[in-house]
């Protein structure tokens, strides 16, 4: 399990790095030929199948082991707080979350590329060493964001003794604890986003009830005022800045 997690994390950061290197330095990537017929070793075939299995899990690693989880949840809360059910559309929110995740993870990505990907492509280190370095760099980011109480939860469930330092926590404990911590932080930010719009809804509902217009849904009246408030305070900049500063 640990080797599978490390391999998934390594190829998660290897593929984007290769694409960046190819576009920046005109790197010619070698072709890949897979032969499952006669004359191939069964162990090599199993390794290739395992590799493709790990590559299929790369999107899950990108979502769960980076800042993407917190960003997309906060953006979804913001859309619901405003009251626009499909604006911005899901594709736009996911695209914005991806580019913001790239911005947040850029220092970690540079360290992985310089200390793991480049030596691996130059054949200066082995695959195992490159995986260890990539895991170490990504762990630095997750360890800075995870809460100790979330890590302790998994040790309480399993009954294992907790390590002395967070560096000794295995990946299959650290990753789910990191996801729980990200969800908690995202929900806290989402709660703060809801407060001003909730107050506006209450004010509009009170005014309509005082005027005797109880059959008119308050959402119809409050939505333009929500949009006006969001534009006047430059809401996109405030929300984006709050998300990015939450990772410091």
C-alpha positions in Angstrom: 0.0 0.0 0.0 2.8 2.4 0.9 4.6 1.7 -2.4 1.4 2.2 -4.4 0.8 5.6 -2.7 4.4 6.7 -3.3 4.2 5.6 -6.9 0.9 7.4 -7.4 2.3 10.6 -5.9 5.5 10.4 -8.0 3.7 10.0 -11.3 1.2 12.7 -10.3 4.0 15.2 -10.3 6.0 13.6 -13.0 3.6 13.9 -15.9 2.9 17.7 -15.5 6.6 18.3 -15.0 7.4 16.4 -18.3 4.8 18.5 -20.1 6.3 21.8 -18.8 9.8 20.7 -19.6 8.8 19.7 -23.2 7.1 23.0 -23.8 9.9 25.1 -22.3 13.0 23.2 -23.6 11.6 21.4 -26.7 12.3 18.1 -24.9 11.8 15.0 -27.2 10.1 12.4 -25.1 10.7 8.7 -26.0 7.9 6.6 -27.4 6.2 3.8 -25.4 5.7 0.4 -26.9 3.7 -2.2 -24.9 3.8 -5.8 -26.0 1.6 -8.4 -24.3 2.2 -11.2 -26.7 4.7 -14.0 -26.7 8.3 -13.3 -25.7 7.4 -10.9 -22.9 8.2 -11.6 -19.3 5.1 -12.0 -17.1 6.5 -9.9 -14.3 7.2 -7.0 -16.7 3.6 -7.3 -18.0 2.3 -7.1 -14.4 4.5 -4.0 -13.8 3.1 -2.3 -16.9 -0.5 -3.1 -15.8 0.3 -1.8 -12.4 1.8 1.4 -13.9 -1.4 2.1 -15.9 -3.5 1.4 -12.8 -1.6 4.0 -10.9 -1.8 6.5 -13.7 -5.6 6.1 -13.6 -5.5 7.1 -10.0 -3.5 10.2 -10.6 -6.6 12.6 -10.7 -7.5 11.3 -7.2 -4.0 12.1 -5.9 -4.2 15.6 -7.5 -7.5 16.3 -5.8 -6.8 14.8 -2.4 -3.1 15.6 -1.9 -3.0 19.2 -3.0 -4.9 22.5 -2.2 -7.6 21.7 -4.8 -10.0 20.2 -2.2 -10.2 23.4 -0.1 -10.4 25.7 -3.1 -13.2 24.0 -4.9 -15.3 23.5 -1.8 -15.0 27.2 -0.9 -15.9 28.3 -4.4 -18.9 26.1 -4.3 -20.0 27.6 -1.0 -19.6 31.0 -2.5 -21.9 30.2 -5.4 -24.5 28.8 -3.1 -24.3 31.8 -0.8 -24.9 34.2 -3.6 -27.9 32.2 -4.8 -26.9 31.6 -8.4 -27.4 27.9 -8.8 -25.4 27.5 -12.1 -23.4 30.7 -12.4 -20.5 30.4 -12.6 -20.8 27.0 -14.2 -19.1 24.0 -12.8 -16.5 23.9 -15.6 -15.4 27.5 -14.8 -15.2 26.8 -11.0 -13.1 23.7 -11.5 -10.8 25.5 -14.0 -10.3 28.3 -11.6 -9.7 25.9 -8.7 -7.1 24.1 -10.8 -5.1 27.2 -11.7 -5.3 28.4 -8.1 -4.1 25.0 -7.0 -1.1 25.3 -9.4 -0.4 28.7 -7.9 -0.4 27.4 -4.3 1.5 24.2 -5.1 4.1 26.0 -7.3 6.9 26.1 -4.6 6.3 22.4 -3.9 6.3 21.6 -7.6 9.5 23.4 -8.2 11.2 21.5 -5.3 10.0 18.2 -6.7 11.1 19.0 -10.2 14.5 20.2 -9.2 15.2 17.5 -6.6 13.4 14.6 -8.0 12.3 14.8 -11.6 15.4 16.4 -13.1 17.9 14.0 -11.4 15.6 11.1 -12.4 15.5 12.2 -16.1 19.3 12.6 -16.0 19.5 9.1 -14.6 21.4 10.4 -11.6 19.0 8.7 -9.1 16.9 5.6 -9.2 13.1 5.4 -9.4 12.9 4.5 -5.7 15.0 7.5 -4.7 13.0 9.9 -6.9 9.8 8.6 -5.4 11.2 9.1 -1.9 12.2 12.7 -2.7 8.8 13.5 -4.3 7.0 12.0 -1.3 9.1 14.0 1.1 8.4 17.3 -0.7 4.7 16.7 -0.9 4.6 15.7 2.7 6.0 19.0 3.7 2.9 20.7 2.3 0.5 18.3 3.8 2.1 18.3 7.2 1.9 22.1 7.3 -1.9 22.0 6.7 -3.0 18.9 8.6 -4.3 19.0 12.2 -2.9 16.8 14.8 -6.4 15.9 16.1 -7.2 14.5 12.6 -4.1 12.4 12.6 -4.8 11.2 16.2 -8.3 10.0 15.0 -6.9 7.3 12.8 -4.5 6.1 15.5 -7.3 6.0 18.0 -9.4 3.9 15.5 -6.6 1.4 14.8 -5.2 1.3 18.3 -1.6 1.9 17.2 0.8 4.0 19.1 1.2 7.5 17.8 4.7 8.4 16.6 6.8 11.1 18.2 7.0 13.4 15.2 4.6 14.1 12.3 7.4 13.0 9.9 6.9 9.4 11.1 3.2 9.3 10.2 2.7 6.9 7.2 1.0 8.1 4.1 -2.1 6.0 4.5 -2.7 7.9 7.8 -1.5 11.4 6.6 -3.6 11.6 3.4 -7.0 11.0 4.9 -6.2 13.2 7.9 -5.1 15.9 5.5 -8.4 15.6 3.5 -10.4 15.9 6.7 -8.5 19.0 7.8 -9.0 20.6 4.4 -12.7 20.0 4.5 -13.0 21.5 8.0 -11.1 24.6 6.9 -13.2 24.9 3.7 -16.4 24.7 5.7 -15.2 27.3 8.2 -14.5 29.7 5.3 -17.8 28.8 3.7 -19.7 29.7 6.9 -18.1 33.1 7.0 -19.1 33.6 3.3 -22.7 32.8 4.1 -23.1 35.4 6.9 -23.4 38.7 4.9 -25.7 37.1 2.3 -27.9 35.5 5.0 -28.3 38.9 6.7 -29.3 40.4 3.4 -31.9 37.6 2.9 -33.3 38.2 6.4 -33.6 42.0 5.8 -35.4 41.5 2.5 -37.7 38.9 4.0 -38.6 41.2 6.9 -39.3 44.1 4.5 -41.5 42.0 2.3 -43.5 40.7 5.3 -43.9 44.2 6.6 -45.3 45.2 3.2 -47.7 42.3 3.2 -46.1 40.7 0.2 -45.8 37.2 1.8 -46.5 35.4 -1.5 -43.4 36.9 -3.2 -40.3 34.7 -2.7 -37.6 36.8 -0.9 -34.9 35.1 -3.1 -36.1 36.9 -6.2 -35.7 40.3 -4.6 -32.5 39.6 -2.7 -30.6 38.1 -5.6 -29.9 41.4 -7.4 -28.9 43.0 -4.2 -26.5 40.1 -3.5 -24.9 40.5 -6.9 -24.6 44.3 -6.4 -23.0 43.8 -3.0 -20.6 41.2 -4.3 -19.5 43.4 -7.1 -19.2 46.6 -5.0 -16.9 44.9 -2.5 -14.9 43.2 -5.3 -15.9 39.8 -4.0 -13.8 37.7 -6.4 -10.7 39.3 -5.2 -11.6 39.0 -1.5 -12.6 35.4 -1.8 -9.5 34.4 -3.8 -7.2 36.4 -1.5 -8.8 34.7 1.6 -8.3 31.2 0.0 -4.7 31.8 -0.9 -3.8 33.4 2.5 -5.3 30.5 4.3 -2.5 28.3 3.1 0.2 30.5 4.6 
